[in-house]
């Protein structure tokens, strides 16, 4: 990579580092809200490689035009996995500031054993390390055995990760469909980014296919989000009602409406074939969905705070800006590596 091409990546790396350090510096003054903001940003950024990993494994199993259009972008997104592992460290060291059970163990025997800081940290590090290994091994594998086995194991481990990171913020809340809802959101987040990158690079053969995929992903996310709410409401589950009540009062009412509007407006527009076939519309709708995804991760995490919400929102904004710039710097370098790898593979096949 020439110096001219490397300059934007270097500037993004420098800017991202500065913003991340500014967000972490806030933790010295008010650890709890600052780390809540960091976790909200991390949850969004981690959805890109985690959701991308699930999609990449599905591409190896399910053939079609979508694989040719999205494969290079998916391989580039997998390079973000080490960033997620590193960005988790501030939460690991400030666990007691974020999670109530780290300060006061739950009364239930199983929860008390499962939600211990050491076991929690070991689970997270193992899952993220396994995801990093799988992201490295998948592009080099020619056998369908790895993506098939990897997809099964990934769904199981992702359920644990979603429960640990997000659902355990309220140790009294439990929902059997929560992890699948989070997985659907991660895949939607990654798909929107993959479509955005692929379309802007001009390598998309059939935009309408990608638009149809986006419809499917939004519908899956909406179904799982609604079913979780419906089951809690119809079962009159008190702790679930409290969880939703926190996210349905104050500023979060407006955030909730905006999340629904960004997702469902994109879904409605994609039903029109001319919009589904338009690359410009796909870019605009992918950006709208990514905006909605950012808001949803904030909606999932920040309402758990009872004080200093403004401080947490500022920390979240700084963290998102910093981690986002670092992610773009990594993706800009990864793209060159993926293209070179694809060219060498094609040369070997032609021989």
N, C-alpha and C positions, 0 to 999 in steps of 0.2 A: 504494500500500500504506500503510495507516494505521500510526501509530507502534506501536500495540498488536500488530499483526501483524508489524511489522518487528523488534520487540524480540527474539523468539527467534532470528531470523537474525543479529542483531547480537551476541547473546550467544554463539552458536555460532562466529561468525567470530572473536571475541575469544578464546574458549577454545581454538579450533583453532590460532590463531596462537601462543598461549602454549605449547601442547604441542609444536608443530612446532619452535619456537625452542629448547625444552628438549632435544628429540631432536638437533637440529643442534649445540647447545652441547656435547653429549657427544662430538661428532666432534673437538673441540679436544683432548680428553684421550686418546681412542683412535679415530683416524679409521677404521680398517678395520672393526672390529665395529659401530661406530655407523652407518656408511654401508651396511653389509650389512643392518642392521635397517631403515634407511630404504628401501633398494631392495626389501625384502620387502613393506613396507607400500605402497610406490608401485606394485608389480606388481599387488597386489590392487585398489587404487583405480583404476589405469589400465584394469583389465579391465572396469570398469563402462561407461565411455564407448566403449571400443574394441569390446567385445562388443555394446553397445547400438547402435553404428553399423552393425555387420554385420546385426543383427536389424532395424533401421530400414530398411535397403536391401532386405532380404528382404520386409518388409511391403509395400513399394511394388510389388514384383514378384508376390508370391503373395497374392491376395485371400482374405478369409475373416473369420470372427468374431474371430479373434485380433488382427487389425489394429485393429478398432474398440475392443477391450478394452485394448490395450497402446500404442496410437499416442501418446497424450498423455504417458504415462510415458516412452516412448522418446525423445520430443523433449526432455523435461526432462533426461534423463540425458546427452544429447549436450552439454549446457551445461557438463559437467565437463571437456571436452577441454582448455580453456586451463589448468585447474588441473594437469593431467598435464604439460603443457609446462613450466610454471613449476617444478613439483616435481621435474622431471628435472635442473634446474640444479645442485643440490648434488652429484649423481652425476657430472655433467659436469666440475665443477671438482675433484672428488676421484677422478678416474678411476683413477689409479695406486694408490689405496688399495683399490680394489674388484677390479680386473681384473689378473690376473697378467701377461697379454700386454702391458699398458701399461707394466709395469716391465721385462719381459724379452721382447722380440719372439720369436715362434715360429721354429723352424728352417726350417719349410717356406716356400717362396717365396711361394705364394699366400696362406697365412695371414698371413705377415709383411706383405704388401701390403694385405690386406683389413683386418686388425686393427691399424690405426694410429690413434692417438688423434684426429687431425684428421679423417680420413675417417669414423671412427666417429661423432664428434660431428655432422658434417655430415649423415650418413645419418639419425641420430635426429631432428635438428631438422627436416630436410626431411619425414620421414614424419609427425611429429607436426603440423607446420604444414599438410601436405596433409590430414590427418585433421580438423584444426580447420576448414579451408576447406570440406571436404565436409560436415561437421556443420552448418555455417551454410547451405550451399547446398541441402541435401537437403529441408528443410521448405518451401522456397520453390519447389521444382521441381514441375511438373505432368507432365513428360515421363518415361516409363520409361527413357529412354536414360541419364540420369545414374545411377540406382541400379544398372542393369545393368553399365555400364562401371565405376562406382565399386566394385562388389562384386568384380569381377575384379581391378582394381588394388589394392584393399584386401587381398585374400588374399595377393597377391604381396609387398606392402610389409610386411604383418604377419609374414610368414615371416622377412623380414630383421630386423625389430624383435625378434622372439622369439629368433632366433639371437644377435643382438647382446647383448641385455639378460641373457638367462638361460643359453643354451647355452655362450656364450663365457666364462662364469665358470670353466669347466674347458676350456681350449683344446685338450686332448687328446680330449675327448668329442665324438662326432658321432652323430647319429641323424637319418635322413631324415624320420622322422615326428614329430619333436619339435615343430616349429612348428605342425603341424595339431593336435597334442595340446594345445598351449597355446591355440590358437584355440578349440577345443571347450570348454576350461575358461573362457575369457573369455566366450563366448556363454552358457554355463551360469550364470556369475556374474551377468551382466547380466539374463538371463531371470528368475532368482530375485528380483532387486531389482525388476524391472518388475512381476512378479506381486505382490510384497509391496506396492508402492505402489498398484497398480490395485485390488487387493482391499480394502485398508484405506480407500481413497477411496470404495468402494461403487459403482464404475462398471463392474463386470464383469457381462456378460449371461449367459455360460455358463462357470462355473468349471471344469466338466469338460474343456472344450477346453484351458484353460490347464494343467490337471493332466496331460493327455495330452502337451502340448508339453514339460512338465517331464520326463516319462518319456523322451521322445525325446532330449532334451538330455543327461540323465544317462547313457543307454545309449551315446550317441555318445562322450561323454567317457570312459566306462569302457572302451569298445572300443579307442579310440586309446591310452589309458594302458596297457592290457594288451598290445596288439600291439607297442608299443615294447619292453616288457620281454621279450615272447616272442621277438621277432626277435633281440635282443641275446643272450638265453640260448641259443636254438637255434643261432645262428651262432658262439657262443663268442667274442664280441667282448670283448677284454680291457678296453679303456678304458671300454666301456659297463658291464661288470661292476663295475669299480672305482667308477664313478659311482653305481650302485645300492647297492653295499656301504656307501658313506659314508652313505647314507640308510636303511640297514637295520640300524644298530648303535646302541647306547646309547639315549638318550632318543627317538631318531627311530623306533625300533620302535613305541613307544606312539603316537607322532604318526601314523605310517603306519596303524596299526589304527584310530585314531579317525577319520582321514580316510575310510577305507573304510566304517566304520560309519555315519557321518553321511550319506554319499551313498547307500549301498546300502540302509540302513534306510528312507530317504525313498523310494527307488525301489520297494521292496517294498510299503510302505503305499499308494503311489499306484496300485497294481494293483487296489485295492478301490474299486469305483464310489462307495460312500457317502463315502469319504474324499476321492476325487477331486472330488466335487461340493461338498464342504464348504469354505466360505471360511475358517473358523477353522483347519482342517487345512492348507489351502494356505499360510496365513500362517506357521503353525508349521514346516511343512516347508521353506518358502523361507528362514526364519531358520536352520534347521539346515544347509541347503546352503550358505548364506553363511558360516556358521561353519566348515564343512568347506573352503570355498574359501580362507579366510584361512589355515587351517593348512597347506593344500597349498602356497601360495606361500612360506610360511616353510620348509616341507620341501624345496622346490626350491632355495632360496638359502642358508639358514643352515648346513646341513651342510658347505658348502664351507670354512667357517672351521675352523681347527685349534686356535684358542685364544680365550679371552674370549667364550665362547658366551653366558654369562649376561648380559654387558654388551650383546651384540647383541640378545638377547631383550627386555631392558628398552628399548633404543632402538627396537626394532620395535613394542613396545606403545605407547610414547609417539608414534611416528610414525603408527601406525594411528589412535590416538585423535585426534591433531591433524588429519590429512588427512581422517579420517572426519567430524569436525565441520565442517571447511571445505566438504566435499562436501555435507553436509546443508544448510548455509547457502545454498549456491549452488542446490541443488534446490528449496528453499523459495521462493526468488525466481523461479526459472525456471518453476515451476508456474503462477504468476500470469500470466507473459508468454505461456505456451503457451495457457492458457485464453482470454486476451484475443484472441490471434491466431486461435484456432479460432472464437470468436464473430464476429469481423470477417469471416472467410472465409465463414461460414455466412450472414451478412447480405448479402454480395456475391452469393452464389449465389442467394439468395431473390429478389434484384432481377432 
